[in-house]
Amino acid sequence: MDVRAHNRFAWNHNVEKENPWTIPVTSEVVEQARGGRFALFLTPTKPVPMNWFPDLREARTLCLASGGGQQGPLLAVAGAFVTVFDNSPRQLSQDRLVAERDGLTIETIEGDMADLSAIGNDSFDLIAHLRSNCFVPDVRPVWRECFRVLRPGGILMAGFGNPLRYLFDDERSENGNLTVRCSTVTRATPSASKSTVEPMMVAGS
């Protein structure tokens, strides 16, 4: 299975379905951000505390796998030099829509979050990364690339999803049917002295 192609198709389709992560911020939200008041989300319900951000004025900022016209425009209006890197061209078009509508400067790059070869070393002061890391088969290349493109002392802020939410089928759970679609099993790993047990998630049918 081509995971990247699958995700690109899925997120392009999510734009058509108006998934909450694909709906651009409004001009009213942008105007509030111009006054220094904005809420930036990397997970669904809790905004990033404002004291976690560095000084955003002229901060070189990468919104990694964070297209959709949400995080990028807010950081840009706060004074950051923003690059939005995403696998979905439709998601990137949402960032360009806001930039054109509200007079913002945002660079957009289409690509795989685990391959930032189009970007040089030590390029960014800040990386804002949604919980998009759940869409890659191995997250370690993503973190290696983040480390490479961050300048020394730079900041990586990333969201994560709790794996337990994938126990249930989303559509059915919205209708009150908590049908288990995955099961939790354990895997014994031998060591020199004893066996330890590690949790492992196995997809169900």
PyMOL commands that set and color helices and strands:
alter all, ss='L'
color gray80, all
select helices_A, chain A and resi 3-17+20-22+27-34+50-52+71-77+89-102+131-135+140-149+163-167+170-174
alter helices_A, ss='H'
color red, helices_A
select strands_A, chain A and resi 60-64+81-86+106-110+124-129+150-158+182-190+195-203
alter strands_A, ss='S'
color yellow, strands_A
deselect
rebuild
show_as cartoon
